[in-house]
Amino acid sequence: MPISHDHKTANALEIQGVGRRFGGFWAVKDVSLSVRPGERRAVLGPNGAGKTTLFNVLTGDLVASAGTIRMDGADVTQTPMHKRIKGGLRRTYQHAHLFDGLTIRETLFLAVSGVAGGWQRFLPLKPNDDAIGKAENLAGMAGLSSDLDREVANLSHGQRRQLEIGMALAETPKMLLLDEPAAGLSPSERPRLAELLLSLPKDITIVLIEHDMDIALRTSDSVSVLHNGRLLAEGSPENIMSNEAVHNVYMGGAHGH
Ligand SMILES: Nc1ncnc2c1ncn2[C@@H]1O[C@H](COP(=O)(O)OP(=O)(O)OP(=O)(O)O)[C@@H](O)[C@H]1O
């Protein structure tokens, strides 16, 4: 069946009544939200609220049990992940999958070249390859320009997160889903990550799950709060900060890793 697009009026992401069930348990239930092109949306919620499940449904890692998902005007509810990726969707995971033996330059070179398997044949890099310049450019966007020759094994946790974001930017995504980019970062690494998020190209729509309220509120235009699989509140960071129901959920104790 042909996919119908309506680019002029389309939101980058529009989901209606989305749910995901595991057996008899609805991990996400009846969630509707709209994200404008270029918007930065944070998805907050205590442990078990359904954030990761919602993300997995958006990427196509999991099939929605209910509702519809539209990206850029197209109904992708039944579209497999690889086709959503072709349409410009990228995600990062809570735990980065990086090769310890490669340098930052080599890692980003392979990302730019779209190489997933059999990468050994591309190394060592040929100095005149165009993709090296692109990789170095990406390193700049990810705040890693001064560490191009460092091996992944020797990177700090924060630098690994930066590198993962750099990789996700390789093919100029339209929409980037970031799964807890600040997870495991030391307090001193957090401001740097917030700066990086704020510096990403404004035409990329970003949806991020984040436990760190400060980072989420500082780097987003709008916030959706999940609780027990349902949308509890939505609004500007200021509104969410002063929302009593949100406070009650977070003061309830389930917050934080
Ligand atoms: N594959 C699964 N099978 C059964 N239950 C699941 C599965 N995945 C998630 N759940 C349940 O769904 C609920 C939501 O989980 P989810 O991981 O989406 O929450 P979360 O908000 O991302 O939590 P956290 O912040 O701890 O990562 C939880 O109760 C979880 O136990």
The ligand as an ORCA input file, in Angstrom:
! r2SCAN-3c Opt
* xyz 0 1
  N       9.874     -7.118     27.303
  C       9.117     -6.855     28.369
  N       8.323     -7.815     28.891
  C       7.552     -7.551     29.970
  N       7.504     -6.362     30.595
  C       8.270     -5.379     30.125
  C       9.123     -5.561     28.998
  N       9.771     -4.397     28.741
  C       9.351     -3.525     29.677
  N       8.454     -4.109     30.499
  C       7.779     -3.480     31.634
  O       7.144     -2.322     31.165
  C       7.244     -1.269     32.124
  C       7.888     -0.067     31.469
  O       9.251     -0.357     31.239
  P      10.231      0.662     30.494
  O      11.576      0.041     30.453
  O       9.624      1.091     29.223
  O      10.214      1.884     31.520
  P      11.224      3.112     31.591
  O      10.391      4.297     31.870
  O      12.097      3.147     30.405
  O      12.061      2.725     32.877
  P      13.619      3.004     33.202
  O      13.716      4.454     33.474
  O      13.831      2.183     34.415
  O      14.431      2.566     32.026
  C       8.020     -1.830     33.291
  O       7.103     -2.247     34.285
  C       8.748     -3.004     32.698
  O       8.974     -4.001     33.672
*
